[in-house]
Amino acid sequence: MGSKMLTGSMLVFGPILAIIMLFLEPGGTTEEENFSVIAQNLLDNSTLGGITTVGWIVAVLAMTVGTAYLARSMQGQQKLGSDLAGLAVVLSFLAAGVVAVTGGLDMSAFDTGMAEQGADASIALAIGEAIFRGVFMLTGAASLLLGIAIVRQKNLNQIAGGFTALFGALLLIGWVLPIENEAFSMVGFIGFLGWPIMTVVLGILTILQARSD
């Protein structure tokens, strides 16, 4: 029960914390602002920028590690979709590793010692942002595989599993295929919005299952 409660709590906590950081982050999120403006806003508000960066790292790690734990709990020799769940575990932990690397780069940008030695903080932020984009590809694939495994095992809720697979597929397609048009961009955006929503849903279902056990 404890393991399921921890997994469910991480899946619920991660997206909620991410939403909070979205409103607190000083970088800005409007499409009109290019990356140089966003990076400069972060550096001009280094204290808040550092806090929100840590918040983002914790939030996304909670989501990716929670997904890995959920997928791992679905593995077993006699379970349908066990191989898919195993792949989801690997992809989720890879995503967590990417988040950790990105977090290190972002935090170095707020290190005054590096700036005094001539390091360009904006370059560190740009590299971190570029690497972080890989998280969406990995989590999209993990969500797709996890959702299919949930449906095949009739675990948690098949409808939730189906939507998890759907949004995972949309997220994966939107970030992998380099097609520039509004309709295709909307596909990735829908997947991006659906991913945290279904993460919370799976977290709640996992907590309810843990309590019933």
N, C-alpha and C positions, 0 to 999 in steps of 0.2 A: 504493500500500500504506500509506504513511504516513497519508494522510487517513482511510482505513478503520480503521486502528489507533487513531487519535485518537478517531474517532467511537465505536468499540466501547468504548474505555477510559472515555470519559465516561458511556456508558450503563451500564456496570458500576459505576463509581466513585460515581455520584450516589446510587443507592438504598442502597448500603452506608454511605455517609457519613450519609444521612438516618436510618438505623436507629441509628447511633452517637449522633447528636444527640438522637434520641427518648429514649434512656436517660440522657443527660447533662443535658437541659434541666431547669432547676429549677422551671419553671412548673407542672408536673403535667399528667397526661393522663386522670385518672379522670373519669367522667361526673358524679360527685357534686360536683365542684368547678366553680363558675360562673366566668365570665370574670374577674370582679373579683378573685377569689382567685388565679387563675392569674397575672394581671397583677401583682398585689402580690408574689407569690413571685418573679417575674422581677426586679422592681425591688429587692426585698430582697437578691437575689443578682446584683447588676448586672454584676459581672465575668464570672461564668459565663454569665449571661443574654446578655451581649454576644457572648461567644465562640460560644455555641450558635446565636445569631441569624445570625452570619456563616457558621457551618457549614451552617445550613438554606439560606441564600441560595446558597452554592456548590453544595450538593447538588442543589437543584431547578434551578438554572441548568444544571448538567451534564446533567441529564435532559432538559430542554427543548431546549437547544442541540444536544445529541447527537441527539435525535429529529429536529430540523430538518436537521442534516447528513445523517442517514441518508435522510430523505425527499428531500433535494435530490439525493443520489446516484442516486436512482431516476427522476429526471426525464429526459426525452428525447423527441424528436419521434416516434420509432418505437416507443416503449415503451407497453405497455398500462398504464392507470392512472396515466399521467404527470400528468394534470390533478389527480387526487386527491392524488398526492404533492406537487404544487405547493401545493395548499390546506393540506396538513399542514405544509409549511414555514412558510407565513404564520402559521398558528395557533400553531405552536410558538414562533416568534419573538415573537408578541404575548404569549404566556404568559411568556416570558423578560422582556419589558418590564414586565409586571405584577409579577413577582418583584423586579425592580430597584427599582421604586417602593415596594413593600411593605418591602423591606429598608431603604431610606432612612428611611421612617417609623419602623420598629422601632429602628433605630440611634439616631435622634434622641431616643427615649425614654430612652436610657441616657446622653445627653449632660447632664452636670451643669450646664453653662452655661445650657441651656434651662430647667432646673428653677429656677435662681437668678433667671431673668427672669420667672418666673411661669407657665411652660408646664406643662400637665397631661400627665405622661408616660403615664398610663393611657389618656387619650383618643387619643394617638398610636398606642399599641398596639392599641386597639380599631379605629381607622380602618384600620391596616395589616392586621389580621385580616380585616376586612370585604372589603377589596380583594383580599386573597390568595385568597379563595374563588373568584374569577374564574379563577384558574389551573386549578382542577379542571375547570371547564367547557371551557376552551380545550384543555387536554391530553387530555380525554376525546374531544373532536371530532377532534383531531389523531391520536390513537391509532386511532380508528375508521377514518379515511381512510387512514392508513398501513397498517393491517392489511389493508384491502381491496386496496390497491395491491400489497402483497406477494403476496397470493393471486393476483391477476390476472397479475402478472409472473412468478409461480413463482420468486420471488427469496428467498434465504436458506432459509426453510422454510415451506411452506404451512400446516402445522398451527400453527406459531408465529404466522403472520400471522392465521390465523383467531381464535386466542385473543386476540391483540392487539386485533383489531376488536371482539370480544365484550366484553372488559373495558372498552375505550374507550366502547362503547355504554352499558354499565351505569353507568360513571362519569358520563357525560354525562346520562343519564336521571335518575340519583339527585341531581344537583346543579342540574338545570334545572327540573324539574317540582316545584312546591311542594305535594306531597301528603304529609300527615302521617299515616303509619301505620307500624307496625313492619315489615311485609313490604316496603313500598316503600323504607324506610330501609335495609333489608338489601341491596337491589339496589345502591344507591349504595356501601354499605360493601364489598360484594364487588368492585365495580369499583375502589374505592380500594385494596384489597389486591392485586388482580390487576395494576394498572398498574405498580407498581415491579417486580413479579416478571417480567412480560413485558419490561420495559425491560432488566433484567439478561439475560434470555434472548436478546433481540435483540442486546445488546452482545456476548455470548459468540459468537453466530453470526457477527457482523460481524468479530470478531477472528479467528475460525477461517477465514473467507473471505479475509481479508487475508493470512493466513499461507500459505494454499494458492495465492494469486496470486503 
